Amino acid sequence: MAESRPLSVHLALGGGAVADVLLWKRWYGSVGLLVGSTALWFLFERAGYNLLSFISNVFLSLVVILFIWAKSASLLNRPLPPIPSLEISEENVMKAADEIRIWVNHALSIAHDIAIDGNRKLFSQVAISLWVVSYIGSFCNFLTLVYIGVLLSLSLPILYDKYQNPIDDKLNVAYNIVQTQYRKIDDQILSKIQ
């Protein structure tokens, strides 16, 4: 019997530039993401800088640089700054709207299943998920949570890629244990409700 090959982590992440950055195949992009996110987290979380001031100062710096470049170019007979046409096409807006519509419809169907159909299992899953998010959120603010997410996204895929088989074995054992416990708890809750 042939042993099944595990799914490539690179393909599971989309196989493109994002997968290359997350798996450190484009190390300059990975380092840039790590350094940039660390700098932003430090500015906002530790230095007390706020987002509106940061965005305003970045745009102010950009406008000043472009203005000085354009004025000096006309005085020194140099080319103007190469600014691309910054327009969003209607096609891109329609694609984004379609994606948002799919997510909103999915959320509304979940709400319908809970509120109208009375799906207890789905209700318990949503309630537990929201409680876990609330519990995690009580330990840190949103910015720190995003920063932790960036750090995990730069470390977990490469570790999983390196140790995929032992991790899969341990996750299968943990999954079976959690499923067994979930069934017991779900049966207890449903028996108390009925």
C-alpha positions in Angstrom: 0.0 0.0 0.0 1.4 3.4 -1.0 1.9 5.9 1.7 -0.1 9.1 1.1 2.1 12.2 0.7 1.2 15.1 2.9 -0.1 18.3 1.2 2.7 20.7 0.4 2.6 23.7 2.8 3.6 26.0 0.0 0.6 24.9 -2.1 -1.7 25.1 0.9 -0.7 28.7 1.4 -1.5 29.5 -2.2 1.9 28.8 -3.8 2.6 32.4 -4.7 4.6 35.3 -3.3 2.7 35.2 0.0 3.6 31.6 0.5 7.2 32.4 -0.3 7.3 35.1 2.3 5.6 33.0 5.0 7.9 30.1 4.4 11.0 32.4 4.3 11.8 31.5 0.7 11.9 35.3 0.0 13.8 36.1 3.1 14.0 39.8 2.3 10.2 40.0 2.3 9.9 38.0 5.5 12.5 40.1 7.2 10.8 43.3 6.0 7.5 42.1 7.3 8.9 41.2 10.6 10.9 44.4 11.0 8.1 46.6 9.8 5.4 45.0 12.0 7.8 45.1 15.0 8.5 48.8 14.3 4.8 49.6 14.0 3.9 47.7 17.1 6.6 49.5 19.0 5.5 52.9 17.7 1.8 52.4 18.6 2.0 50.2 21.6 5.2 51.3 23.5 5.9 54.8 22.2 2.3 55.9 22.5 2.0 57.1 18.9 -1.5 56.9 17.6 -2.6 55.7 14.2 -4.2 59.0 12.9 -1.0 61.0 13.7 1.1 58.3 12.0 -1.0 58.2 8.8 -1.1 62.0 8.7 2.7 62.3 9.1 3.4 59.7 6.4 1.1 61.5 3.9 2.6 64.9 4.9 6.1 63.6 4.3 5.1 62.1 1.0 3.5 65.3 -0.2 6.5 67.4 0.9 8.9 65.1 -0.9 6.9 65.0 -4.1 6.4 68.8 -4.0 10.2 69.5 -3.5 11.0 66.9 -6.2 8.6 68.4 -8.7 9.9 72.0 -8.0 13.5 71.0 -8.1 12.9 69.0 -11.3 11.5 72.0 -13.1 14.4 74.2 -11.9 17.2 71.6 -12.8 15.6 70.4 -16.0 15.2 66.9 -14.5 12.2 64.5 -15.0 9.2 64.8 -12.8 8.6 62.1 -10.2 7.3 58.9 -11.7 3.8 58.7 -10.2 1.6 56.0 -11.6 -2.1 56.5 -12.3 -3.8 55.7 -9.0 -7.3 54.7 -10.0 -9.3 51.7 -8.8 -11.0 50.0 -11.7 -14.7 49.1 -11.6 -13.7 45.5 -12.0 -11.7 45.4 -8.8 -14.5 47.1 -6.9 -17.0 44.6 -8.2 -14.7 41.7 -7.2 -14.2 43.1 -3.7 -18.0 43.7 -3.4 -18.7 40.1 -4.5 -16.2 38.7 -1.9 -17.8 40.9 0.9 -21.3 39.8 -0.2 -20.3 36.1 0.1 -19.0 36.6 3.6 -22.0 38.7 4.7 -24.4 36.1 3.3 -22.5 33.3 5.1 -22.8 35.2 8.4 -26.5 35.9 7.8 -27.1 32.2 7.0 -25.5 31.3 10.3 -27.6 33.8 12.1 -30.7 32.5 10.4 -29.8 28.9 11.3 -29.4 29.9 15.0 -32.3 32.3 15.3 -35.0 30.8 13.1 -34.1 27.1 12.8 -32.9 26.8 16.4 -29.7 24.9 15.6 -28.4 24.2 19.1 -25.1 22.7 17.9 -24.3 25.7 15.7 -25.4 28.1 18.5 -23.0 26.3 21.0 -20.1 26.5 18.5 -20.6 30.2 17.8 -21.1 31.0 21.5 -17.9 29.1 22.5 -15.9 30.7 19.6 -17.0 34.2 20.6 -16.3 33.5 24.3 -12.8 32.3 23.4 -12.2 35.4 21.3 -13.4 37.6 24.2 -11.3 35.7 26.7 -8.1 36.1 24.5 -9.0 39.8 23.9 -9.1 40.4 27.6 -5.4 39.7 27.8 -4.2 42.1 25.2 -5.4 44.9 22.9 -6.2 44.5 19.2 -2.8 45.8 18.0 -0.9 43.4 20.1 -3.2 40.6 18.9 -2.5 41.5 15.3 1.2 41.6 16.0 1.1 38.2 17.6 -0.8 37.0 14.5 2.0 38.3 12.3 4.7 36.6 14.4 2.7 33.3 14.3 2.2 33.5 10.6 5.9 34.0 10.1 6.9 31.1 12.4 4.2 28.4 12.3 4.2 27.6 8.5 8.0 27.1 8.4 7.9 24.9 11.5 5.0 22.9 10.1 6.8 22.5 6.8 9.9 21.2 8.6 8.1 18.9 11.0 4.9 18.1 9.1 4.6 14.3 9.8 5.1 14.4 13.6 2.8 17.4 14.0 0.1 15.7 12.0 0.4 12.6 14.2 0.1 14.6 17.4 -2.8 16.7 15.9 -4.7 13.6 15.0 -4.4 12.3 18.5 -5.5 15.7 20.0 -8.4 15.9 17.5 -9.7 12.5 18.5 -9.5 13.4 22.2 -11.3 16.8 21.7 -14.0 15.2 19.5 -14.6 12.6 22.3 -14.8 15.3 25.0 -17.0 17.5 22.7 -19.5 14.7 22.1 -19.7 14.1 25.9 -20.3 17.7 26.7 -22.7 18.2 23.8 -24.7 15.2 24.9 -24.8 16.5 28.5 -25.9 20.0 27.4 -28.6 18.7 25.0 -30.0 16.3 27.7 -30.3 19.2 30.1 -32.0 21.5 27.5 -34.5 18.8 26.5 
